[in-house]
């Protein structure tokens, strides 16, 4: 997933952090904006979903 995001948006991304957490959390943020939250959706993202959300947040 990180590789997919970087392959499309590397020129616009200064840093990409993968932070292991517990309790089944999976969150994706662009800056301070939460763009995906497993707790809210009750599922993991589908293929391409995070990349599309990053693209939207970067525009």
Secondary structure per residue as TSV (DSSP state, phi and psi in degrees):
chain	resnum	aa	ss	phi	psi
A	1	X	-	360.0	-45.2
A	2	X	H	-61.5	-41.2
A	3	X	H	-63.0	-39.3
A	4	X	H	-63.9	-46.1
A	5	X	H	-61.8	-46.6
A	6	X	H	-65.4	-37.1
A	7	X	H	-63.5	-30.0
A	8	X	H	-93.6	-27.4
A	9	X	H	-130.1	18.9
A	10	X	G	-56.3	-37.9
A	11	X	G	-66.1	-22.9
A	12	X	G	-102.1	-5.5
A	13	X	-	-108.9	120.2
A	14	X	S	-82.0	-32.0
A	15	X	-	-154.9	148.8
A	16	X	-	-133.2	121.2
A	17	X	-	-116.6	129.1
A	18	X	-	-107.8	118.0
A	19	X	-	-119.8	111.4
A	20	X	-	-66.4	135.9
A	21	X	-	-132.1	172.4
A	22	X	S	-109.7	-176.2
A	23	X	T	65.5	24.3
A	24	X	T	71.3	15.0
A	25	X	-	-74.0	145.4
A	26	X	-	-150.3	105.9
A	27	X	E	-125.1	144.7
A	28	X	E	-125.3	126.3
A	29	X	E	-122.3	145.8
A	30	X	E	-116.2	109.5
A	31	X	T	64.7	-124.4
A	32	X	T	-99.8	2.8
A	33	X	E	-90.2	119.5
A	34	X	E	-76.3	118.4
A	35	X	E	-110.7	-14.6
A	36	X	E	-151.2	136.4
A	37	X	E	-140.9	114.3
A	38	X	H	-61.4	-35.9
A	39	X	H	-64.2	-37.2
A	40	X	H	-74.6	-38.1
A	41	X	H	-91.7	-16.7
A	42	X	T	60.8	32.0
A	43	X	S	-161.2	163.3
A	44	X	-	-82.2	157.6
A	45	X	-	-67.6	149.6
A	46	X	-	-80.9	163.8
A	47	X	T	-53.5	130.1
A	48	X	T	81.2	-9.7
A	49	X	H	-67.6	-43.2
A	50	X	H	-67.5	-43.8
A	51	X	H	-59.3	-42.8
A	52	X	H	-65.1	-39.1
A	53	X	H	-68.3	-37.9
A	54	X	H	-63.9	-46.5
A	55	X	H	-56.7	-44.6
A	56	X	H	-63.8	-41.6
A	57	X	H	-69.2	-28.5
A	58	X	H	-84.1	-10.3
A	59	X	-	-93.9	360.0
